[in-house]
Amino acid sequence: MTLVEHIAELRTRVMVAALAFVVAAVLAFVVYPQILHWLKEPYCRVAGPRHCALYVTGPLDGLALRVKIAAYGGLFLASPVIFWEIWRFITPGLNRNERRYAVPFAAASVVFFAFGAFLAYLTFPHALQFLNSIGGPSLTRIFDPGKYLSLIVTLMLVFGITFEFPVVLVALELTGVVTPAALASWRRWAIVLITVAAAVLTPSSDPFSMLAMAIPLVVFYEVAIVVGRLLRRH
C-alpha cells in the first residue's frame, strides 16, 4: 500500500471506531441509572447501603455526570470494535503467517481488557476502605460523584490497558522484535519494573490495587514467554 492508501485506510478505521463509540455512548446515556448503581456498589459495600449517597453541589453536576458516564461507558462498550479496527489496520503490514493471528489477537485484547477492568472493580472496595481509614476516624466523608466515579473508572481503564501487556509481548515475539529467550533472561529486571510501574500507575495509590495489578502482570510475563515459544515453533 502507498502512503496515501495507508492514510485512507486509517481514516476508515478511525471513522468506524468513532461511530461505534458514539452508538455505545448513546446506549450508555440511556441506561445511565443502571450503570451508576453498578459503579456505586463498591462504595455501598464499604459504607453500607444507607450511607453511600453521592452529593452534587451544582445544578449542572447531574448532567455533567451523566455525560461523563456515557463517555466512559461508550469506550468500554465499543472496545471490541476499537480493538478489531486497530488489528485490521495493522494486518496489511504483516505476512500471511502473521495475519492469521489477527482474530485471536483482537479477541485476546478484548478479553484481557475486560478482565483487567473487572479485577479493578473487585479490588476497589478494599482500596476505598484503605483510603477511608488512612485519614483517621475524625473525618466525615461526603463523596462528590464526579471525583468518586473518575477514580473508579480511571482505575478500571488503567487496569484494562495495562492488562494488554501479554498481548503486546506475544506480538513482539511473533514479529521478531524480542525472543522468548531474551524475555526469560530479563525476568528479574522485568519483575522490578512491573512492580514500580504498578505503584506509579495505580491511581488510588493503595497497596491492594498495586498488588492486584503487579501480580497478574508478572504471571502474564511468564505466560507470554511460554506462548511465544509455542507459537514460534509453528
Secondary structure, 3 states (H helix, E strand, C coil): CCHHHHHHHHHHHHHHHHHHHHHHHHHHHHCHHHHHHHHHHHHHHHHCCCCCCCCCCCCCHHHHHHHHHHHHHHHHHHHHHHHHHHHHHHHHHCCHHHHCCHHHHHHHHHHHHHHHHHHHHHHHHHHHHHHHHHCCCCCCCCCCHHHHHHHHHHHHHHHHHHCCHHHHHHHHHHCCCCCHHHHHHCHHHHHHHHHHHHHHHCCCCCHHHHHHHHHHHHHHHHHHHHHHHHHHCC
